Each structure stands twice: as structure tokens, then as C-alpha cells.
Amino acid sequence: MDSENYDVIIIGSGMGGLGSGLTLQNHNPKLKTLILEQHSIPGGYVNGFRRKGYYFDSGAEGLVFCGDGQLFKLALDELGVKQEFILIDPVETLYFPDKKIVMYGDEKKYQSELIKHFPDNKDGIIRFFQVVKSIMDEFHSVVKGKFEPSFKELLRIVFTCPNMRKNATKSFDNLLNEYITNNQLRDVLAIYSLWLGVLPSKIRAIQAAVVFFSPYYYGHYYPKGGMLAFAKNMVNAYSKQGGELRYRTKVKKIIIENGKATGVELENGTELRAKWIVSNSDLSKTALELVGKEHLPSEYIEFISKMEKSITGFAVFLGLNTHLKDTPSHIAYNLKTEKYLERVAGGRYDPEEVLIRIPDKIDPSLRNDKGSSVILLTVAPYDFEKNWGSGKDGKRTAKYKEIKEKYSQQLIQLAEEVIPDLSKHIVVKETATPLTFESYTLNTEGSWYGFKKGYKKPKQQTPIKHLLLAGGNVKGAGVPTCFFSGIKAGQIILKKLKKK
Ligand SMILES: Cc1cc2nc3c(=O)[nH]c(=O)nc-3n(C[C@H](O)[C@H](O)[C@H](O)COP(=O)(O)OP(=O)(O)OC[C@H]3O[C@@H](n4cnc5c(N)ncnc54)[C@H](O)[C@@H]3O)c2cc1C
């Protein structure tokens, strides 16, 4: 049937999928593109849900490069996505049993705050931030208006950027060791290591400088209306430009003919044909289930099977019968970055620390008259208690429910150190285990960021002709990163189509 033939079919409406679809339709509105999404809403991990009037973000909760004239905002504007952003400042407020540290969204103010709390490390703090700033300035002076350096720019970095060159072989841990002696201060400066689930010793110093510290130099932003509204605004722009999106439509197979992707088969057996396929689905699933081993070179299968999945997490979503006053929107309680990561790496989950998010504190339009929504977040291993006590094929057994309840209570108790009497005000409670993250996005092991850091990333072009990848699997963590990988996939296709 002619109507079932497309120029491009995109599997998944995560950031990679939406970035691809928007790029294709925006640059050539005559193209017939289709996004197939297994869930009933768009966005993958850029998402949210409502329960009894309470709004919760279910994944990402702060974005970089969204200020006027900044990279992500410029790309969204160019692609017709209408989205306002609210500055999150303070970026985070850290509550410890003995002190409260405010991570201001201004590097100078943040430095002064750190010096106030760690006077013994004053010189180290000043010098540490000087190094971070010099690396960041060098990076942005070469990679102007783009997200990642080209090969040519990498060479320029090597030859013209002394600070990047000097720190090129160091880990973030090495950099911290050079300037910082206080362990609590190390944990504070390495907070984004916790987010990524990767110890500072496993991250390069220059990468940490550019990525982890950008919120203090370039701002940290929240999309007005919440993450779900943000994803929906992307879909609106995509649809307005002629793109088609179908929800509750799971792709079962990618059709391969003579080594080339020519279409997809849906769960209900329907076949749809396309000249190009972009997969925003998990790479292990794309390769091993949607394509099938028989179509792929053994080295590719081996390459994928060796890569471990990134961290996942455990979260609790609470609706309260009261509005929280004088509470910041982004809170970390009892941050112990390195200890926590060591525990999780050992497959354990017994949190002593918790991240707290209160969406209506940053965006009043999300306010529910009945009370505040509170999100408690932690990173967690997938295989804890052999996949959280679940049964065969992830069955939610009584043990699974018991474990879920036990740890949701533990997180609530921890949060009470910041929000006294929290437990007395709960009227709505939802819990997400790593298996929940897995079932909503189909990301293997509920992985939040694709593969674990440290592995060579797969190329966007797969060994199958006309099958490209987009999203966390190819580029790693982060909303803008995944969106730009989608833009890149779209650009590759546009270029190839132009040549014909
Ligand atoms: C709790 C949490 C907090 C985070 N915080 C931040 C943050 O503050 N800032 C930040 O920048 N990043 C954050 N991230 C990371 C960021 O959200 C992700 O890196 C990014 O959104 C992933 O995008 P993706 O393109 O890989 O797609 P994904 O989000 O993985 O989405 C893939 C989509 O494909 C669909 N799909 C998969 N298989 C199929 C199939 N067979 N058929 C049809 N559809 C299919 C899924 O349903 C899903 O919608 C966070 C992530 C989590 C989970």
C-alpha cells in the first residue's frame, strides 16, 4: 500500500528520535517521516506523569545550554520548537547533617560559598576553578556553536590549547587530588559523577571540566511546563512540519533485504516500508532483537555484548496535602559521592543519601492546589537482590513489592531530614525501580544513559545499510547530547538523499 511507504521510519520518540524527525521535516517538509513509539506519550526519559493532579518528572530534571544564544536553545529554535526555559538557581542545595551548601548558578558566588564552608581549602578551590575555567574556555573557543569537536577541531585542541593538553591524560580524580584535600568538598565537586554513576577516577579531567561545571558558567535550566510538556512541544513542531507519530506502536523487527534496512514489522504483524530507518531504541535490542544476529558481522555482536549498561535508579514520587514553603527545587541530602558509587558498583543498595526535586518550586505553573509534588531520586544497581526480587521475566512478585516498599520508606525517612514530617503529608505515592525504567523505555536493565562510560561508542551508521542509530547508545548521557545525535542522523540522511 502506497500510504505505508515512508522516506524515513524512526523507532522511538526519545531525544534521539525526535531530534532526527525534526531535522528531516524541518529541512525538507516534503519528506514522509514516521516516528513509532511503543509508549502512549513521547520523550523517553524526557517525560513526566500526573497522579490525582500532582505532576512528576519521571526522568531528566535539569538541562544545560538552554539559555538565549546557547547551543541547545538555538537548535530548538531553528527546528521550530517553541519552548521557554526557567533558570534553576541555585543549581542544587546540599543539606548535610552539619551544614547547608548552596551551589549557586554563578561560578564566583559558588566559589565563595565553598570557601566559606571549607576555608582550609581556599587556595585549592580558587586554583581548581581557574583550571576548570581555562579548560572550558579553550574548549568553547575551538568548538564554537557545536556540541562536539570534529577531528580537525580535536587536532586544533591538541596544538592550540595548553590547559587541555596539560590535563589531557588526567582523570577527574587526579585533578581533584591536585587541589582539594577535604573529602566532603571532593564529594561536592564530584556531584555529577554521582548522577552519571561513574567514579571520578573513571572520568577524564577535561570532560568533567567541560560537562560537570557548565551549569555554574552557562546556567542550568528547566523547561516551562515540565519535561513532558517539553517533549510534547517537540512533537507539535514535528507534526506541524508534516511528520507523523504513532503511539502505542511497538516495532518488533527491522526488515533487512540484501544487507539493507527496508522497513519495520510491528507487533501486530503490520509491515511498513521506508528508504531509511533510524533506531532510537536500545542498541542491544536494536541489534540482537530488531535486526537479528544473523544479519550482523560477528565482530559487531561481540563489540555490543562486551559493553556494560550504564547506571539505573530507584525513585519515589509523592503528592502532599500541603505546600512546601522555603524549600529549594533541587536538593541533595547527605551527599557522599564516592562512598555511594562504591556501594552501587558492588551491587549494593542501602542509600544514606537522596536527591529531592520539587517541580512546582521551579515552575509555579505546575502547582497543584492540594499540595506539592516531591520526587526522591537515587542511582541504583539493576541486579540488586537479583533484579529487585522480581520473578521470571521481571514478574512483579510479593518480594519485589516488599523490597520496593522497604526502600521507598527508607528514602522518605532520609528526605525527612530536609522536609520534617514529610511522611505525615503523603496522599499519593508511586515508586519506580530499575525494572520500571526498563519497562517504560525498553532500555535494557533500565539503563539511564546507554552504555557505561569508558567503552568505545558505536558509530551512528550500523553495519546494515540505511540503518542509523540515535540517542544515548551512540553518544552517552544527557538530553542535549541525545538530541544532537538525532540531528546528526537526520543530517546524514538528508545528505544521502540529496546526492540521489
Ligand atoms: C532519572 C533520570 C534523570 C536524568 N536527569 C537528566 C538531567 O537532569 N539532564 C540531562 O541532560 N539528562 C538527564 N538524564 C538522561 C537523559 O534523560 C537521557 O540521556 C536522554 O533523555 C535519553 O534519550 P535517548 O535519545 O537515548 O532516548 P530514550 O529516552 O532512551 O527513549 C527511547 C524511546 O524509544 C522508545 N522505544 C524503544 N524501543 C522501541 C520499539 N521497539 N518500538 C517503539 N518504540 C521504542 C521508548 O519507548 C522511548 O520512548 C536523566 C535520565 C534519567 C532516567
The ligand as an SDF file (V2000), in Angstrom:
LIG
                    3D

 53 58  0  0  0  0  0  0  0  0999 V2000
   16.0160    9.7180   36.3210 C   0  0  0  0  0  0  0  0  0  0  0  0
   16.8150   10.3590   35.2060 C   0  0  0  0  0  0  0  0  0  0  0  0
   17.3210   11.6230   35.3820 C   0  0  0  0  0  0  0  0  0  0  0  0
   18.0410   12.2290   34.3570 C   0  0  0  0  0  0  0  0  0  0  0  0
   18.4650   13.5160   34.5350 N   0  0  0  0  0  0  0  0  0  0  0  0
   18.9930   14.1730   33.4890 C   0  0  0  0  0  0  0  0  0  0  0  0
   19.2210   15.5750   33.5780 C   0  0  0  0  0  0  0  0  0  0  0  0
   18.9040   16.1860   34.6040 O   0  0  0  0  0  0  0  0  0  0  0  0
   19.7650   16.2020   32.4880 N   0  0  0  0  0  0  0  0  0  0  0  0
   20.0520   15.5450   31.3340 C   0  0  0  0  0  0  0  0  0  0  0  0
   20.5130   16.1690   30.3730 O   0  0  0  0  0  0  0  0  0  0  0  0
   19.8460   14.2100   31.2330 N   0  0  0  0  0  0  0  0  0  0  0  0
   19.2930   13.5160   32.2630 C   0  0  0  0  0  0  0  0  0  0  0  0
   19.0080   12.1940   32.1420 N   0  0  0  0  0  0  0  0  0  0  0  0
   19.4400   11.4880   30.9210 C   0  0  0  0  0  0  0  0  0  0  0  0
   18.5810   11.8040   29.7060 C   0  0  0  0  0  0  0  0  0  0  0  0
   17.2270   11.8600   30.0780 O   0  0  0  0  0  0  0  0  0  0  0  0
   18.8190   10.7150   28.6590 C   0  0  0  0  0  0  0  0  0  0  0  0
   20.2230   10.6570   28.3840 O   0  0  0  0  0  0  0  0  0  0  0  0
   18.0910   11.0010   27.3230 C   0  0  0  0  0  0  0  0  0  0  0  0
   16.8060   11.5420   27.5100 O   0  0  0  0  0  0  0  0  0  0  0  0
   17.9950    9.6960   26.5440 C   0  0  0  0  0  0  0  0  0  0  0  0
   17.4860    9.9250   25.2460 O   0  0  0  0  0  0  0  0  0  0  0  0
   17.5120    8.8000   24.1350 P   0  0  0  0  0  0  0  0  0  0  0  0
   17.5210    9.5100   22.8120 O   0  0  0  0  0  0  0  0  0  0  0  0
   18.6180    7.8530   24.3720 O   0  0  0  0  0  0  0  0  0  0  0  0
   16.1010    8.0670   24.2260 O   0  0  0  0  0  0  0  0  0  0  0  0
   15.3440    7.2910   25.4130 P   0  0  0  0  0  0  0  0  0  0  0  0
   14.9850    8.2610   26.4480 O   0  0  0  0  0  0  0  0  0  0  0  0
   16.0730    6.0640   25.7880 O   0  0  0  0  0  0  0  0  0  0  0  0
   13.9940    6.8940   24.6580 O   0  0  0  0  0  0  0  0  0  0  0  0
   13.9010    5.8380   23.7400 C   0  0  0  0  0  0  0  0  0  0  0  0
   12.4670    5.8090   23.2350 C   0  0  0  0  0  0  0  0  0  0  0  0
   12.3170    4.7550   22.2780 O   0  0  0  0  0  0  0  0  0  0  0  0
   11.1130    4.0360   22.5400 C   0  0  0  0  0  0  0  0  0  0  0  0
   11.3020    2.6730   22.0310 N   0  0  0  0  0  0  0  0  0  0  0  0
   12.3120    1.8070   22.3600 C   0  0  0  0  0  0  0  0  0  0  0  0
   12.1870    0.6530   21.6820 N   0  0  0  0  0  0  0  0  0  0  0  0
   11.0840    0.7870   20.8980 C   0  0  0  0  0  0  0  0  0  0  0  0
   10.4230   -0.0960   19.9750 C   0  0  0  0  0  0  0  0  0  0  0  0
   10.8870   -1.3250   19.7230 N   0  0  0  0  0  0  0  0  0  0  0  0
    9.3140    0.3520   19.3380 N   0  0  0  0  0  0  0  0  0  0  0  0
    8.8230    1.6030   19.5820 C   0  0  0  0  0  0  0  0  0  0  0  0
    9.4010    2.4540   20.4660 N   0  0  0  0  0  0  0  0  0  0  0  0
   10.5010    2.0560   21.1050 C   0  0  0  0  0  0  0  0  0  0  0  0
   10.9720    4.1040   24.0520 C   0  0  0  0  0  0  0  0  0  0  0  0
    9.6320    3.8670   24.4610 O   0  0  0  0  0  0  0  0  0  0  0  0
   11.4460    5.5170   24.3340 C   0  0  0  0  0  0  0  0  0  0  0  0
   10.3930    6.4610   24.2360 O   0  0  0  0  0  0  0  0  0  0  0  0
   18.2860   11.5480   33.1340 C   0  0  0  0  0  0  0  0  0  0  0  0
   17.7790   10.2640   32.9670 C   0  0  0  0  0  0  0  0  0  0  0  0
   17.0300    9.6710   33.9740 C   0  0  0  0  0  0  0  0  0  0  0  0
   16.4300    8.3310   33.7530 C   0  0  0  0  0  0  0  0  0  0  0  0
  1  2  1  0
  2  3  1  0
  2 52  2  0
  3  4  2  0
  4  5  1  0
  4 50  1  0
  5  6  2  0
  6  7  1  0
  6 13  1  0
  7  8  2  0
  7  9  1  0
  9 10  1  0
 10 11  2  0
 10 12  1  0
 12 13  2  0
 13 14  1  0
 14 15  1  0
 14 50  1  0
 15 16  1  0
 16 17  1  0
 16 18  1  0
 18 19  1  0
 18 20  1  0
 20 21  1  0
 20 22  1  0
 22 23  1  0
 23 24  1  0
 24 25  2  0
 24 26  1  0
 24 27  1  0
 27 28  1  0
 28 29  2  0
 28 30  1  0
 28 31  1  0
 31 32  1  0
 32 33  1  0
 33 34  1  0
 33 48  1  0
 34 35  1  0
 35 36  1  0
 35 46  1  0
 36 37  1  0
 36 45  1  0
 37 38  2  0
 38 39  1  0
 39 40  1  0
 39 45  2  0
 40 41  1  0
 40 42  2  0
 42 43  1  0
 43 44  2  0
 44 45  1  0
 46 47  1  0
 46 48  1  0
 48 49  1  0
 50 51  2  0
 51 52  1  0
 52 53  1  0
M  END
$$$$
